[in-house]
Amino acid sequence: MVQPPATLMQTQTDRKIAEEERKTYEVQQMAQTQRQQLVRETALADIQQEMVKSEQIVQIADLKAQA
């Protein structure tokens, strides 16, 4: 059986580790982007809810003023 030199094996190991670290970074980056999108969408939904409440308050005030 042919045994490759230790330096070659270490190089291969280092490459594999670097590739796995790159993949991990990409997954973490994607997860962070998704979290940021969720925060934006949640904030937008909260703002829209407040707008609807405000519009209803204005409509109620208008109806009371007309009564």
C-alpha positions, 0 to 999 in steps of 0.5 A: 500500500502506498502511503502519501507523505504527511505534508500532502495529507495535512494539505488535504485535511486543511483543504477539507477543513477550510471547505467545511468552514466556508460552508458553515459560514454560508449557512450562518450568513443565510440564517442571519439574512433570514432572521433580519428579513423576519424582523423587518416583516414583523416590524412592518406587520406591527406598523400596519396593525397600528395604522388600522387601529388609528384609522378605526379611531379616526372613523369612530371619532368622525361618526361620533362627531356626526351624531 
